[in-house]
Amino acid sequence: PYKLEKESKYKIAQNCLSDLDNETQKSVLTLFSEGLKYDEIASRLDIPVGTVKSSLLRARTKVADALGKG
């Protein structure tokens, strides 16, 4: 049961990521999940660190809501 629940939540998170309407949010969340730090993400995407932080917050909130944790 635990494995099934974990896989189900993973699928929901993946679907939510693909449904993010903002490409910046999608890119920031993806890079963050790969282990990059805020300044590294900002540099790679050529955006301010503040934009990285706000985009990550919005994206994580959407994923958490989809998983029922928001």
C-alpha positions in Angstrom: 0.0 0.0 0.0 2.8 2.5 0.9 4.6 1.9 -2.4 1.4 2.4 -4.4 0.6 5.6 -2.5 4.1 6.9 -3.1 4.0 6.1 -6.8 0.5 7.7 -7.1 1.8 10.9 -5.4 4.8 10.9 -7.7 2.5 10.7 -10.7 0.3 13.5 -9.4 3.4 15.7 -8.9 4.7 14.9 -12.4 1.3 15.8 -13.9 1.2 19.0 -11.9 4.7 19.9 -13.1 3.7 19.4 -16.7 0.5 21.5 -16.1 2.4 24.5 -14.7 1.4 27.3 -16.9 4.5 29.3 -16.3 7.7 28.1 -18.0 9.9 29.9 -15.5 8.2 28.1 -12.6 8.6 24.8 -14.4 12.3 25.4 -15.1 13.0 26.7 -11.6 11.3 23.7 -10.0 13.1 21.2 -12.2 16.5 22.7 -11.6 15.9 23.0 -7.9 14.9 19.3 -7.8 18.2 18.5 -9.5 20.0 20.0 -6.5 20.9 23.4 -7.9 21.0 26.4 -5.5 19.1 29.6 -6.0 22.1 31.5 -7.4 23.0 28.7 -9.7 19.4 28.5 -11.0 19.4 32.3 -11.5 22.6 32.2 -13.4 21.5 29.3 -15.6 18.2 30.9 -16.5 19.6 34.5 -16.5 17.0 35.8 -14.1 17.2 37.5 -10.7 17.5 35.3 -7.5 14.3 36.9 -6.3 12.4 35.6 -9.3 13.9 32.1 -8.6 12.6 32.3 -5.1 9.1 33.5 -5.9 8.7 31.1 -8.9 9.8 28.2 -6.7 7.4 29.1 -4.0 4.5 29.3 -6.5 5.4 26.1 -8.2 5.9 24.2 -4.9 2.5 25.5 -3.6 0.8 24.2 -6.8 2.4 20.8 -6.4 1.6 20.6 -2.7 -2.0 21.6 -3.4 -2.3 18.8 -6.0 -0.9 16.3 -3.4 -3.4 17.6 -0.8 -0.8 19.1 1.4 -1.6 22.8 0.7 
